[in-house]
Amino acid sequence: EVQLVESGGGLVQPGRPLRLSCTASGFTFGDYAMSWLRQAPGKGLEWVGFIRSRAYGGTTDYAASVKGRFTISRDDSKSIAYLQMNSLKTEDTAVYYCTRHHGPHIAVADYWGQGTLVTVSS
Amino acid sequence: EIVMTQSPATLSVSPGERATLSCRASQSVSSNLAWYQQKPGQAPRLLIYGASTWATGIPARFSGSGSGTEFTLTISSLQSEDFAVYYCQQYNNWPLTFGGGTKVEIK
């Protein structure tokens, strides 16, 4: 069974960093691109960024709203994806979801974690 | 950035009735369109990708159609568990973008 479990969320002050982790199981993690998405309270879905599999260079892409502040990385040996968030703003407050891409050229999220809430507030 | 527009924002439907949800893209996304369902307090679930291909385990009462800029998700006979918010998402161009959602509520 495919499982994605996020951790690391919580309350953080504006300007401070936070790192989220996504621990995967039930599939060959290294074969898949992984994405982070977020959902602000009562709002819709926003794609934060994704990281390709090693076979496709392990490169990343980010939404304009987070580019230069957020970094996605992966440790295939541990089946973990990370979202490093720096210079956090109040508008980054959201539930953050880790997701798996359906395929290398199919950037849809076929499995989701349960989400972890990040609250940016002083 | 491709803007995805969903309509209506809210759809009131009786159980057993048919529901038709629309999604429009600001430019062509070919057939690179997915639909998700989200229930309160839960993560979204992938329903359809490639505009019309069912994701694993999705019942046949859900169907998707369209290409280019106009897409439709049809739920042929609404069950109680289908009342939720539905989002479309294009994956033809980065950044990947979602529509604002359609809430399907009980009439």
Interface residues (C-beta under 8 A of the other chain):
Chain A: G44 L45 E46 W47 D61 A63 A64 Y97 H102 I106 A107 V108 A109 D110 W112 G113 Q114 G115
Chain B: E1 A34 Y36 A43 P44 R45 L46 Y49 G50 A55 T56 Y87 Q89 Y91 W94 P95 L96 T97 F98 G99 G100 G101
